[in-house]
Amino acid sequence: MFKSKKDIVFVILAGIFITNAVVAELIGGKLIQIGPFVMSIGILPWPIVFLTTDLINEYFGEKGVRRLSLLTACLIAYAFIILLLGIAIPAAKGISPVSDAQFQAVFGQSMWIIFGSIIAFLVSQLIDVTVFWYFKNKTGDTKIWLRATGSTVISQLFDSFIVLGIAFWLPGKIDFETFIGSALTGYTFKLGIAVLLTPMIYIGHRIIKNYINSDIPA
């Protein structure tokens, strides 16, 4: 049994955080085009990661986010190890509805993508929590929008360039111009979503606060 309502809240937020982070990494190898620019489809789940990161920061502090980020990075690495094993084990010929080539095409992420994803995730999350608490210490319990959006603006600038740089530019899969354009496109998309999600931060904050302070048993 959970010891308190805060424990329940943490488990729910952590579950949402981990699920979206792992899914983002699994689908990140697919690039999509928006106008003249290219970005990874793995960007789609990240707005939910931003939202849960800010709520965990609010209620469980810097240590909570750091520990959860390290745990999530380990789980991402574990997921890729399982995928590599899945790729190495041959499909049953004539029986499996998915061939080895199809499985490889979807899940055959290179070590560059794995390495880049984990490094970018850890760096961006550690920057996010540092910036969040800088604004938190300056403003106290006011201006939630400033620390939530401000931390995302800075941390995702690093994330967008690190993951594409390591996974696609350094191995020579894309040229420098495409790298810069893709990173800026992804960053702009994530920044826009973060701004649009600002009201959700306040709604989530209110829901969690009311639940913790309510008479509903844990």
N, CA and C atoms as a LAMMPS dump frame, in Angstrom:
ITEM: TIMESTEP
0
ITEM: NUMBER OF ATOMS
654
ITEM: BOX BOUNDS ff ff ff
-5.0000000000000000e+02 5.0000000000000000e+02
-5.0000000000000000e+02 5.0000000000000000e+02
-5.0000000000000000e+02 5.0000000000000000e+02
ITEM: ATOMS id mol type element x y z
1 1 1 N 0.829 -1.204 0
2 1 2 C 0 0 0
3 1 3 C 0.866 1.256 0
4 2 1 N 0.329 2.307 -0.589
5 2 2 C 1.035 3.578 -0.592
6 2 3 C 0.917 4.236 0.787
7 3 1 N 1.961 4.902 1.212
8 3 2 C 1.968 5.531 2.525
9 3 3 C 1.207 6.849 2.542
10 4 1 N 1.138 7.523 1.394
11 4 2 C 0.463 8.818 1.345
12 4 3 C -0.073 9.082 -0.054
13 5 1 N -0.895 10.133 -0.153
14 5 2 C -1.431 10.522 -1.454
15 5 3 C -0.32 11.023 -2.374
16 6 1 N 0.717 11.605 -1.798
17 6 2 C 1.844 12.07 -2.61
18 6 3 C 2.55 10.892 -3.283
19 7 1 N 2.589 9.745 -2.589
20 7 2 C 3.186 8.554 -3.196
21 7 3 C 2.403 8.13 -4.44
22 8 1 N 1.062 8.188 -4.333
23 8 2 C 0.213 7.817 -5.464
24 8 3 C 0.436 8.775 -6.627
25 9 1 N 0.499 10.07 -6.323
26 9 2 C 0.716 11.084 -7.347
27 9 3 C 2.06 10.859 -8.039
28 10 1 N 3.088 10.551 -7.253
29 10 2 C 4.416 10.347 -7.838
30 10 3 C 4.431 9.142 -8.773
31 11 1 N 3.804 8.043 -8.351
32 11 2 C 3.774 6.837 -9.181
33 11 3 C 3.057 7.118 -10.502
34 12 1 N 1.942 7.849 -10.448
35 12 2 C 1.191 8.166 -11.669
36 12 3 C 2.01 9.055 -12.592
37 13 1 N 2.592 10.124 -12.039
38 13 2 C 3.396 11.035 -12.852
39 13 3 C 4.632 10.338 -13.406
40 14 1 N 5.269 9.516 -12.575
41 14 2 C 6.465 8.798 -13.023
42 14 3 C 6.121 7.82 -14.149
43 15 1 N 4.984 7.147 -14.021
44 15 2 C 4.556 6.218 -15.062
45 15 3 C 4.317 6.922 -16.386
46 16 1 N 3.646 8.084 -16.332
47 16 2 C 3.394 8.87 -17.546
48 16 3 C 4.71 9.358 -18.14
49 17 1 N 5.6 9.838 -17.275
50 17 2 C 6.901 10.361 -17.687
51 17 3 C 7.719 9.279 -18.394
52 18 1 N 7.874 8.128 -17.746
53 18 2 C 8.701 7.051 -18.289
54 18 3 C 8.129 6.511 -19.596
55 19 1 N 6.812 6.294 -19.626
56 19 2 C 6.18 5.743 -20.824
57 19 3 C 6.406 6.634 -22.036
58 20 1 N 6.168 7.928 -21.882
59 20 2 C 6.315 8.851 -23.004
60 20 3 C 7.779 9.009 -23.42
61 21 1 N 8.692 9.001 -22.457
62 21 2 C 10.112 9.119 -22.788
63 21 3 C 10.598 7.905 -23.574
64 22 1 N 10.211 6.702 -23.137
65 22 2 C 10.637 5.485 -23.828
66 22 3 C 10.026 5.409 -25.229
67 23 1 N 8.724 5.728 -25.335
68 23 2 C 8.064 5.708 -26.646
69 23 3 C 8.729 6.702 -27.599
70 24 1 N 9.071 7.879 -27.096
71 24 2 C 9.716 8.898 -27.931
72 24 3 C 11.028 8.376 -28.512
73 25 1 N 11.779 7.64 -27.708
74 25 2 C 13.049 7.109 -28.182
75 25 3 C 12.835 5.984 -29.196
76 26 1 N 11.812 5.163 -28.982
77 26 2 C 11.559 4.031 -29.875
78 26 3 C 11.144 4.482 -31.271
79 27 1 N 10.408 5.591 -31.357
80 27 2 C 9.921 6.043 -32.665
81 27 3 C 10.805 7.133 -33.263
82 28 1 N 11.87 7.503 -32.542
83 28 2 C 12.688 8.647 -32.944
84 28 3 C 13.457 8.502 -34.24
85 29 1 N 13.607 7.272 -34.733
86 29 2 C 14.371 7.069 -35.961
87 29 3 C 13.645 7.513 -37.219
88 30 1 N 12.346 7.763 -37.117
89 30 2 C 11.576 8.195 -38.289
90 30 3 C 11.612 9.719 -38.4
91 31 1 N 12.029 10.205 -39.562
92 31 2 C 12.076 11.649 -39.8
93 31 3 C 10.872 12.056 -40.649
94 32 1 N 10.254 13.174 -40.28
95 32 2 C 9.122 13.69 -41.042
96 32 3 C 9.473 15.077 -41.563
97 33 1 N 8.743 15.509 -42.569
98 33 2 C 9.031 16.801 -43.194
99 33 3 C 7.897 17.779 -42.946
100 34 1 N 8.263 18.962 -42.482
101 34 2 C 7.312 20.052 -42.287
102 34 3 C 7.79 21.208 -43.147
103 35 1 N 7.118 21.413 -44.27
104 35 2 C 7.592 22.419 -45.215
105 35 3 C 8.952 22.015 -45.733
106 36 1 N 9.92 22.921 -45.697
107 36 2 C 11.261 22.589 -46.17
108 36 3 C 12.132 21.931 -45.098
109 37 1 N 11.58 21.757 -43.904
110 37 2 C 12.378 21.264 -42.783
111 37 3 C 12.039 19.825 -42.426
112 38 1 N 13.001 19.174 -41.754
113 38 2 C 12.852 17.781 -41.348
114 38 3 C 13.038 17.691 -39.834
115 39 1 N 12.199 16.87 -39.189
116 39 2 C 12.381 16.643 -37.753
117 39 3 C 11.97 15.223 -37.412
118 40 1 N 12.389 14.762 -36.243
119 40 2 C 12.088 13.409 -35.807
120 40 3 C 10.66 13.315 -35.288
121 41 1 N 9.994 12.21 -35.626
122 41 2 C 8.639 11.97 -35.134
123 41 3 C 8.651 11.732 -33.627
124 42 1 N 9.834 11.444 -33.083
125 42 2 C 9.969 11.228 -31.646
126 42 3 C 9.652 12.455 -30.81
127 43 1 N 9.496 13.599 -31.46
128 43 2 C 9.162 14.832 -30.75
129 43 3 C 7.733 14.779 -30.188
130 44 1 N 6.859 14.011 -30.822
131 44 2 C 5.437 14.02 -30.473
132 44 3 C 5.142 13.77 -28.985
133 45 1 N 5.748 12.76 -28.338
134 45 2 C 5.403 12.526 -26.932
135 45 3 C 6.053 13.494 -25.949
136 46 1 N 7.025 14.302 -26.413
137 46 2 C 7.794 15.107 -25.474
138 46 3 C 7.004 16.184 -24.741
139 47 1 N 5.976 16.789 -25.332
140 47 2 C 5.194 17.757 -24.547
141 47 3 C 4.641 17.175 -23.25
142 48 1 N 4.267 15.889 -23.267
143 48 2 C 3.772 15.251 -22.044
144 48 3 C 4.917 15.086 -21.043
145 49 1 N 6.118 14.809 -21.556
146 49 2 C 7.289 14.717 -20.675
147 49 3 C 7.554 16.072 -20.016
148 50 1 N 7.433 17.169 -20.794
149 50 2 C 7.62 18.506 -20.228
150 50 3 C 6.635 18.744 -19.091
151 51 1 N 5.378 18.41 -19.351
152 51 2 C 4.314 18.648 -18.38
153 51 3 C 4.557 17.881 -17.091
154 52 1 N 4.853 16.587 -17.201
155 52 2 C 5.078 15.786 -16
156 52 3 C 6.358 16.193 -15.276
157 53 1 N 7.39 16.602 -16.034
158 53 2 C 8.627 17.073 -15.41
159 53 3 C 8.357 18.27 -14.512
160 54 1 N 7.582 19.226 -15.014
161 54 2 C 7.282 20.427 -14.231
162 54 3 C 6.452 20.106 -12.99
163 55 1 N 5.496 19.197 -13.119
164 55 2 C 4.667 18.835 -11.968
165 55 3 C 5.479 18.065 -10.922
166 56 1 N 6.374 17.187 -11.378
167 56 2 C 7.242 16.468 -10.44
168 56 3 C 8.179 17.446 -9.744
169 57 1 N 8.692 18.411 -10.498
170 57 2 C 9.531 19.454 -9.904
171 57 3 C 8.797 20.183 -8.787
172 58 1 N 7.542 20.52 -9.033
173 58 2 C 6.744 21.289 -8.076
174 58 3 C 6.538 20.537 -6.764
175 59 1 N 6.241 19.242 -6.862
176 59 2 C 5.814 18.499 -5.68
177 59 3 C 6.862 17.559 -5.094
178 60 1 N 7.895 17.239 -5.874
179 60 2 C 8.872 16.278 -5.379
180 60 3 C 10.307 16.784 -5.462
181 61 1 N 10.461 18.011 -5.932
182 61 2 C 11.745 18.671 -5.857
183 61 3 C 12.797 18.221 -6.858
184 62 1 N 13.945 18.818 -6.722
185 62 2 C 15.052 18.579 -7.644
186 62 3 C 15.522 17.132 -7.608
187 63 1 N 15.603 16.551 -6.397
188 63 2 C 16.067 15.166 -6.278
189 63 3 C 15.11 14.201 -6.963
190 64 1 N 13.814 14.487 -6.856
191 64 2 C 12.827 13.614 -7.478
192 64 3 C 12.999 13.545 -8.983
193 65 1 N 13.211 14.687 -9.619
194 65 2 C 13.38 14.731 -11.07
195 65 3 C 14.695 14.088 -11.485
196 66 1 N 15.756 14.383 -10.751
197 66 2 C 17.069 13.817 -11.103
198 66 3 C 17.051 12.289 -11.028
199 67 1 N 16.489 11.755 -9.948
200 67 2 C 16.445 10.301 -9.79
201 67 3 C 15.572 9.653 -10.853
202 68 1 N 14.434 10.277 -11.139
203 68 2 C 13.539 9.734 -12.157
204 68 3 C 14.183 9.804 -13.538
205 69 1 N 14.937 10.85 -13.806
206 69 2 C 15.621 10.988 -15.097
207 69 3 C 16.674 9.9 -15.279
208 70 1 N 17.44 9.628 -14.228
209 70 2 C 18.456 8.58 -14.294
210 70 3 C 17.803 7.208 -14.48
211 71 1 N 16.714 6.97 -13.754
212 71 2 C 15.993 5.716 -13.895
213 71 3 C 15.465 5.555 -15.321
214 72 1 N 14.896 6.626 -15.872
215 72 2 C 14.333 6.574 -17.219
216 72 3 C 15.417 6.322 -18.26
217 73 1 N 16.577 6.946 -18.086
218 73 2 C 17.693 6.716 -19.014
219 73 3 C 18.108 5.251 -18.999
220 74 1 N 18.135 4.647 -17.817
221 74 2 C 18.476 3.229 -17.712
222 74 3 C 17.417 2.362 -18.385
223 75 1 N 16.152 2.735 -18.244
224 75 2 C 15.066 1.973 -18.864
225 75 3 C 15.085 2.112 -20.384
226 76 1 N 15.472 3.296 -20.874
227 76 2 C 15.609 3.493 -22.325
228 76 3 C 16.711 2.576 -22.868
229 77 1 N 17.837 2.532 -22.139
230 77 2 C 18.936 1.656 -22.548
231 77 3 C 18.491 0.194 -22.528
232 78 1 N 17.742 -0.181 -21.5
233 78 2 C 17.227 -1.551 -21.395
234 78 3 C 16.309 -1.88 -22.571
235 79 1 N 15.436 -0.947 -22.934
236 79 2 C 14.504 -1.164 -24.053
237 79 3 C 15.264 -1.419 -25.349
238 80 1 N 16.337 -0.668 -25.573
239 80 2 C 17.117 -0.853 -26.788
240 80 3 C 17.88 -2.17 -26.773
241 81 1 N 18.327 -2.622 -25.598
242 81 2 C 19.005 -3.916 -25.5
243 81 3 C 18.038 -5.036 -25.893
244 82 1 N 16.802 -4.94 -25.388
245 82 2 C 15.79 -5.945 -25.738
246 82 3 C 15.505 -5.92 -27.239
247 83 1 N 15.447 -4.709 -27.818
248 83 2 C 15.21 -4.598 -29.259
249 83 3 C 16.357 -5.206 -30.056
250 84 1 N 17.583 -4.988 -29.607
251 84 2 C 18.739 -5.564 -30.295
252 84 3 C 18.694 -7.091 -30.246
253 85 1 N 18.264 -7.625 -29.099
254 85 2 C 18.11 -9.075 -28.989
255 85 3 C 17.003 -9.564 -29.923
256 86 1 N 15.914 -8.775 -29.996
257 86 2 C 14.815 -9.128 -30.88
258 86 3 C 15.234 -9.133 -32.334
259 87 1 N 16.132 -8.212 -32.693
260 87 2 C 16.643 -8.15 -34.063
261 87 3 C 17.563 -9.34 -34.348
262 88 1 N 18.359 -9.716 -33.35
263 88 2 C 19.336 -10.794 -33.541
264 88 3 C 18.673 -12.164 -33.68
265 89 1 N 17.519 -12.358 -33.044
266 89 2 C 16.829 -13.656 -33.107
267 89 3 C 15.998 -13.708 -34.387
268 90 1 N 16.249 -14.668 -35.265
269 90 2 C 15.55 -14.712 -36.556
270 90 3 C 14.062 -15.031 -36.418
271 91 1 N 13.272 -14.46 -37.321
272 91 2 C 11.831 -14.725 -37.351
273 91 3 C 11.556 -16.108 -37.923
274 92 1 N 10.435 -16.677 -37.522
275 92 2 C 10.044 -17.995 -38.038
276 92 3 C 9.608 -17.836 -39.5
277 93 1 N 10.375 -18.398 -40.407
278 93 2 C 10.113 -18.229 -41.834
279 93 3 C 8.779 -18.868 -42.232
280 94 1 N 7.991 -18.092 -42.959
281 94 2 C 6.712 -18.588 -43.431
282 94 3 C 5.607 -18.562 -42.391
283 95 1 N 5.955 -18.199 -41.163
284 95 2 C 4.966 -18.181 -40.074
285 95 3 C 4.8 -16.78 -39.493
286 96 1 N 5.931 -16.128 -39.221
287 96 2 C 5.875 -14.793 -38.615
288 96 3 C 5.273 -13.778 -39.59
289 97 1 N 4.267 -12.988 -39.129
290 97 2 C 3.685 -11.955 -39.999
291 97 3 C 4.624 -10.775 -40.225
292 98 1 N 5.671 -10.697 -39.414
293 98 2 C 6.672 -9.637 -39.559
294 98 3 C 8.008 -10.279 -39.874
295 99 1 N 8.6 -9.92 -40.993
296 99 2 C 9.884 -10.493 -41.395
297 99 3 C 11.033 -9.819 -40.665
298 100 1 N 12.212 -10.439 -40.748
299 100 2 C 13.402 -9.847 -40.132
300 100 3 C 13.702 -8.472 -40.735
301 101 1 N 13.535 -8.353 -42.045
302 101 2 C 13.82 -7.084 -42.719
303 101 3 C 12.866 -5.985 -42.257
304 102 1 N 11.589 -6.329 -42.086
305 102 2 C 10.615 -5.35 -41.629
306 102 3 C 10.889 -4.926 -40.191
307 103 1 N 11.208 -5.893 -39.356
308 103 2 C 11.502 -5.606 -37.95
309 103 3 C 12.744 -4.733 -37.838
310 104 1 N 13.751 -5.074 -38.637
311 104 2 C 14.996 -4.31 -38.653
312 104 3 C 14.759 -2.887 -39.133
313 105 1 N 13.916 -2.742 -40.144
314 105 2 C 13.653 -1.416 -40.704
315 105 3 C 12.988 -0.495 -39.697
316 106 1 N 12.137 -1.051 -38.84
317 106 2 C 11.408 -0.232 -37.863
318 106 3 C 12.216 -0.019 -36.585
319 107 1 N 12.788 -1.098 -36.058
320 107 2 C 13.448 -1.019 -34.75
321 107 3 C 14.975 -1.071 -34.808
322 108 1 N 15.54 -1.124 -36.011
323 108 2 C 16.986 -1.25 -36.121
324 108 3 C 17.728 0.053 -35.909
325 109 1 N 17.572 0.624 -34.743
326 109 2 C 18.265 1.868 -34.429
327 109 3 C 19.767 1.595 -34.321
328 110 1 N 20.563 2.515 -34.823
329 110 2 C 22.016 2.369 -34.709
330 110 3 C 22.464 2.753 -33.306
331 111 1 N 23.676 2.369 -32.972
332 111 2 C 24.223 2.722 -31.659
333 111 3 C 24.363 4.234 -31.516
334 112 1 N 24.535 4.937 -32.631
335 112 2 C 24.609 6.397 -32.579
336 112 3 C 23.301 6.984 -32.061
337 113 1 N 22.176 6.449 -32.549
338 113 2 C 20.874 6.961 -32.129
339 113 3 C 20.625 6.646 -30.658
340 114 1 N 20.981 5.44 -30.246
341 114 2 C 20.824 5.058 -28.844
342 114 3 C 21.645 5.98 -27.957
343 115 1 N 22.912 6.133 -28.29
344 115 2 C 23.818 6.965 -27.495
345 115 3 C 23.353 8.418 -27.479
346 116 1 N 23.008 8.938 -28.66
347 116 2 C 22.573 10.323 -28.763
348 116 3 C 21.306 10.592 -27.984
349 117 1 N 20.361 9.653 -28.034
350 117 2 C 19.091 9.817 -27.341
351 117 3 C 19.286 9.882 -25.833
352 118 1 N 20.085 8.97 -25.308
353 118 2 C 20.29 8.915 -23.859
354 118 3 C 21.054 10.143 -23.371
355 119 1 N 22.113 10.525 -24.081
356 119 2 C 22.893 11.703 -23.694
357 119 3 C 22.025 12.956 -23.739
358 120 1 N 21.272 13.127 -24.825
359 120 2 C 20.409 14.303 -24.962
360 120 3 C 19.355 14.341 -23.869
361 121 1 N 18.776 13.198 -23.553
362 121 2 C 17.748 13.121 -22.517
363 121 3 C 18.304 13.54 -21.155
364 122 1 N 19.444 12.958 -20.789
365 122 2 C 20.02 13.27 -19.476
366 122 3 C 20.44 14.729 -19.37
367 123 1 N 21.119 15.225 -20.399
368 123 2 C 21.578 16.617 -20.373
369 123 3 C 20.399 17.576 -20.288
370 124 1 N 19.378 17.369 -21.113
371 124 2 C 18.233 18.28 -21.13
372 124 3 C 17.464 18.227 -19.815
373 125 1 N 17.319 17.043 -19.23
374 125 2 C 16.577 16.933 -17.973
375 125 3 C 17.328 17.583 -16.816
376 126 1 N 18.647 17.407 -16.778
377 126 2 C 19.434 18.02 -15.706
378 126 3 C 19.458 19.543 -15.848
379 127 1 N 19.505 20.037 -17.079
380 127 2 C 19.433 21.481 -17.302
381 127 3 C 18.042 21.995 -16.924
382 128 1 N 17.022 21.252 -17.297
383 128 2 C 15.637 21.644 -17.005
384 128 3 C 15.427 21.824 -15.507
385 129 1 N 15.862 20.842 -14.719
386 129 2 C 15.634 20.92 -13.274
387 129 3 C 16.453 22.044 -12.646
388 130 1 N 17.651 22.294 -13.164
389 130 2 C 18.487 23.374 -12.641
390 130 3 C 17.865 24.738 -12.9
391 131 1 N 17.405 24.961 -14.131
392 131 2 C 16.781 26.235 -14.495
393 131 3 C 15.454 26.413 -13.754
394 132 1 N 14.686 25.327 -13.644
395 132 2 C 13.402 25.374 -12.942
396 132 3 C 13.592 25.886 -11.52
397 133 1 N 14.553 25.307 -10.824
398 133 2 C 14.746 25.687 -9.425
399 133 3 C 15.437 27.032 -9.276
400 134 1 N 16.143 27.481 -10.288
401 134 2 C 16.684 28.846 -10.262
402 134 3 C 15.532 29.848 -10.231
403 135 1 N 14.561 29.663 -11.135
404 135 2 C 13.396 30.557 -11.164
405 135 3 C 12.515 30.366 -9.929
406 136 1 N 12.398 29.128 -9.468
407 136 2 C 11.592 28.837 -8.285
408 136 3 C 12.141 29.556 -7.065
409 137 1 N 13.455 29.536 -6.895
410 137 2 C 14.081 30.208 -5.761
411 137 3 C 13.96 31.724 -5.858
412 138 1 N 13.868 32.227 -7.089
413 138 2 C 13.741 33.674 -7.287
414 138 3 C 12.305 34.157 -7.086
415 139 1 N 11.333 33.362 -7.472
416 139 2 C 9.934 33.811 -7.477
417 139 3 C 9.062 33.143 -6.415
418 140 1 N 9.582 32.129 -5.729
419 140 2 C 8.783 31.441 -4.727
420 140 3 C 7.677 30.627 -5.377
421 141 1 N 6.484 30.673 -4.804
422 141 2 C 5.366 29.899 -5.327
423 141 3 C 4.603 30.626 -6.43
424 142 1 N 5.023 31.816 -6.781
425 142 2 C 4.341 32.571 -7.827
426 142 3 C 4.987 32.294 -9.195
427 143 1 N 4.341 32.761 -10.26
428 143 2 C 4.868 32.679 -11.624
429 143 3 C 5.273 31.265 -12.035
430 144 1 N 4.311 30.359 -11.878
431 144 2 C 4.556 28.977 -12.301
432 144 3 C 4.911 28.925 -13.782
433 145 1 N 4.262 29.765 -14.577
434 145 2 C 4.497 29.779 -16.02
435 145 3 C 5.95 30.093 -16.357
436 146 1 N 6.585 30.935 -15.544
437 146 2 C 7.954 31.355 -15.834
438 146 3 C 8.927 30.2 -15.66
439 147 1 N 8.842 29.508 -14.542
440 147 2 C 9.782 28.402 -14.313
441 147 3 C 9.467 27.195 -15.191
442 148 1 N 8.169 26.968 -15.483
443 148 2 C 7.8 25.827 -16.323
444 148 3 C 8.248 26.04 -17.769
445 149 1 N 7.888 27.189 -18.335
446 149 2 C 8.236 27.473 -19.725
447 149 3 C 9.717 27.818 -19.875
448 150 1 N 10.249 28.585 -18.929
449 150 2 C 11.654 28.996 -18.998
450 150 3 C 12.607 27.817 -18.981
451 151 1 N 12.319 26.83 -18.126
452 151 2 C 13.194 25.658 -18.056
453 151 3 C 13.131 24.843 -19.345
454 152 1 N 11.942 24.771 -19.938
455 152 2 C 11.788 24.033 -21.191
456 152 3 C 12.486 24.738 -22.35
457 153 1 N 12.366 26.063 -22.402
458 153 2 C 12.991 26.846 -23.47
459 153 3 C 14.493 26.586 -23.53
460 154 1 N 15.129 26.558 -22.384
461 154 2 C 16.584 26.393 -22.344
462 154 3 C 16.992 24.933 -22.526
463 155 1 N 16.351 24.027 -21.788
464 155 2 C 16.765 22.616 -21.828
465 155 3 C 16.547 21.986 -23.198
466 156 1 N 15.438 22.337 -23.859
467 156 2 C 15.144 21.71 -25.142
468 156 3 C 15.993 22.257 -26.285
469 157 1 N 16.606 23.416 -26.094
470 157 2 C 17.56 23.912 -27.076
471 157 3 C 18.747 22.958 -27.148
472 158 1 N 19.209 22.528 -25.983
473 158 2 C 20.317 21.579 -25.923
474 158 3 C 19.885 20.21 -26.45
475 159 1 N 18.703 19.752 -26.023
476 159 2 C 18.215 18.437 -26.434
477 159 3 C 18.111 18.319 -27.949
478 160 1 N 17.527 19.33 -28.577
479 160 2 C 17.279 19.288 -30.019
480 160 3 C 18.563 19.155 -30.82
481 161 1 N 19.618 19.863 -30.392
482 161 2 C 20.878 19.829 -31.137
483 161 3 C 21.719 18.601 -30.786
484 162 1 N 21.682 18.174 -29.516
485 162 2 C 22.513 17.043 -29.106
486 162 3 C 22.072 15.748 -29.785
487 163 1 N 20.759 15.457 -29.723
488 163 2 C 20.3 14.167 -30.248
489 163 3 C 20.489 14.074 -31.756
490 164 1 N 20.183 15.137 -32.492
491 164 2 C 20.369 15.102 -33.948
492 164 3 C 21.848 15.133 -34.319
493 165 1 N 22.622 15.873 -33.533
494 165 2 C 24.048 15.956 -33.814
495 165 3 C 24.744 14.622 -33.669
496 166 1 N 24.465 13.923 -32.572
497 166 2 C 25.114 12.633 -32.317
498 166 3 C 24.535 11.534 -33.197
499 167 1 N 23.204 11.515 -33.324
500 167 2 C 22.549 10.402 -34.011
501 167 3 C 22.595 10.495 -35.532
502 168 1 N 22.58 11.716 -36.081
503 168 2 C 22.458 11.841 -37.537
504 168 3 C 23.601 12.613 -38.206
505 169 1 N 24.058 13.722 -37.576
506 169 2 C 25.075 14.536 -38.235
507 169 3 C 26.477 13.928 -38.115
508 170 1 N 26.888 13.556 -36.9
509 170 2 C 28.23 13.004 -36.703
510 170 3 C 28.474 11.731 -37.532
511 171 1 N 27.489 10.825 -37.639
512 171 2 C 27.716 9.627 -38.481
513 171 3 C 27.622 9.912 -39.972
514 172 1 N 27.287 11.158 -40.352
515 172 2 C 27.201 11.51 -41.761
516 172 3 C 25.883 11.159 -42.426
517 173 1 N 24.813 10.936 -41.632
518 173 2 C 23.514 10.591 -42.213
519 173 3 C 22.806 11.816 -42.782
520 174 1 N 23.112 12.992 -42.242
521 174 2 C 22.568 14.244 -42.769
522 174 3 C 23.698 15.26 -42.83
523 175 1 N 23.585 16.238 -43.735
524 175 2 C 24.616 17.262 -43.814
525 175 3 C 24.367 18.346 -42.757
526 176 1 N 25.315 19.27 -42.648
527 176 2 C 25.254 20.272 -41.578
528 176 3 C 24.032 21.174 -41.731
529 177 1 N 23.707 21.54 -42.957
530 177 2 C 22.559 22.415 -43.189
531 177 3 C 21.254 21.745 -42.758
532 178 1 N 21.109 20.463 -43.096
533 178 2 C 19.916 19.715 -42.691
534 178 3 C 19.878 19.555 -41.172
535 179 1 N 21.042 19.328 -40.579
536 179 2 C 21.16 19.191 -39.121
537 179 3 C 20.655 20.447 -38.423
538 180 1 N 21.148 21.608 -38.836
539 180 2 C 20.733 22.873 -38.213
540 180 3 C 19.244 23.122 -38.44
541 181 1 N 18.789 22.913 -39.666
542 181 2 C 17.383 23.138 -39.976
543 181 3 C 16.466 22.21 -39.197
544 182 1 N 16.853 20.936 -39.097
545 182 2 C 16.041 19.96 -38.376
546 182 3 C 16.007 20.263 -36.883
547 183 1 N 17.167 20.623 -36.328
548 183 2 C 17.233 20.936 -34.899
549 183 3 C 16.391 22.167 -34.568
550 184 1 N 16.47 23.19 -35.398
551 184 2 C 15.695 24.41 -35.168
552 184 3 C 14.193 24.148 -35.339
553 185 1 N 13.844 23.309 -36.313
554 185 2 C 12.435 22.967 -36.522
555 185 3 C 11.885 22.222 -35.313
556 186 1 N 12.635 21.215 -34.861
557 186 2 C 12.21 20.452 -33.69
558 186 3 C 12.112 21.321 -32.447
559 187 1 N 13.092 22.201 -32.273
560 187 2 C 13.092 23.086 -31.105
561 187 3 C 11.903 24.042 -31.152
562 188 1 N 11.641 24.602 -32.315
563 188 2 C 10.505 25.523 -32.462
564 188 3 C 9.184 24.823 -32.173
565 189 1 N 9.065 23.586 -32.664
566 189 2 C 7.851 22.806 -32.419
567 189 3 C 7.669 22.561 -30.92
568 190 1 N 8.727 22.093 -30.252
569 190 2 C 8.639 21.798 -28.827
570 190 3 C 8.384 23.054 -28.007
571 191 1 N 9.005 24.162 -28.418
572 191 2 C 8.8 25.427 -27.716
573 191 3 C 7.35 25.881 -27.842
574 192 1 N 6.799 25.78 -29.057
575 192 2 C 5.416 26.179 -29.267
576 192 3 C 4.45 25.339 -28.452
577 193 1 N 4.692 24.032 -28.427
578 193 2 C 3.834 23.14 -27.649
579 193 3 C 3.952 23.448 -26.16
580 194 1 N 5.181 23.734 -25.696
581 194 2 C 5.389 24.042 -24.277
582 194 3 C 4.589 25.275 -23.867
583 195 1 N 4.572 26.281 -24.737
584 195 2 C 3.809 27.497 -24.447
585 195 3 C 2.32 27.186 -24.409
586 196 1 N 1.843 26.389 -25.376
587 196 2 C 0.426 26.035 -25.421
588 196 3 C 0.007 25.19 -24.218
589 197 1 N 0.945 24.438 -23.664
590 197 2 C 0.637 23.571 -22.524
591 197 3 C 0.671 24.302 -21.187
592 198 1 N 1.059 25.565 -21.196
593 198 2 C 1.163 26.319 -19.936
594 198 3 C -0.118 26.253 -19.108
595 199 1 N -1.306 26.426 -19.702
596 199 2 C -2.532 26.298 -18.89
597 199 3 C -2.674 24.923 -18.239
598 200 1 N -2.165 23.871 -18.922
599 200 2 C -2.256 22.528 -18.373
600 200 3 C -1.414 22.383 -17.111
601 201 1 N -0.321 23.145 -17.036
602 201 2 C 0.498 23.135 -15.826
603 201 3 C -0.332 23.608 -14.64
604 202 1 N -1.081 24.692 -14.843
605 202 2 C -1.914 25.239 -13.773
606 202 3 C -3.054 24.282 -13.424
607 203 1 N -3.646 23.663 -14.442
608 203 2 C -4.736 22.712 -14.197
609 203 3 C -4.212 21.493 -13.426
610 204 1 N -3.071 20.955 -13.871
611 204 2 C -2.477 19.818 -13.187
612 204 3 C -2.09 20.156 -11.766
613 205 1 N -1.539 21.34 -11.583
614 205 2 C -1.155 21.814 -10.256
615 205 3 C -2.371 21.87 -9.335
616 206 1 N -3.475 22.396 -9.843
617 206 2 C -4.699 22.516 -9.048
618 206 3 C -5.277 21.144 -8.688
619 207 1 N -5.294 20.236 -9.67
620 207 2 C -5.833 18.889 -9.434
621 207 3 C -5.027 18.157 -8.367
622 208 1 N -3.694 18.209 -8.497
623 208 2 C -2.831 17.512 -7.534
624 208 3 C -2.955 18.127 -6.15
625 209 1 N -2.961 19.445 -6.079
626 209 2 C -3.06 20.126 -4.788
627 209 3 C -4.377 19.791 -4.098
628 210 1 N -5.473 19.819 -4.852
629 210 2 C -6.784 19.501 -4.275
630 210 3 C -6.857 18.046 -3.818
631 211 1 N -6.23 17.14 -4.593
632 211 2 C -6.259 15.727 -4.223
633 211 3 C -5.457 15.481 -2.95
634 212 1 N -4.264 16.046 -2.888
635 212 2 C -3.421 15.844 -1.715
636 212 3 C -4.063 16.408 -0.447
637 213 1 N -4.753 17.526 -0.618
638 213 2 C -5.37 18.188 0.541
639 213 3 C -6.79 17.705 0.837
640 214 1 N -7.296 16.766 0.015
641 214 2 C -8.668 16.288 0.198
642 214 3 C -8.728 15.197 1.248
643 215 1 N -9.953 14.755 1.524
644 215 2 C -10.159 13.684 2.516
645 215 3 C -10.194 12.298 1.873
646 216 1 N -9.913 12.221 0.554
647 216 2 C -9.914 10.923 -0.121
648 216 3 C -8.756 10.085 0.422
649 217 1 N -9.026 8.887 0.908
650 217 2 C -7.952 8.063 1.487
651 217 3 C -6.942 7.623 0.43
652 218 1 N -5.692 7.449 0.846
653 218 2 C -4.644 7.007 -0.081
654 218 3 C -4.804 5.535 -0.383
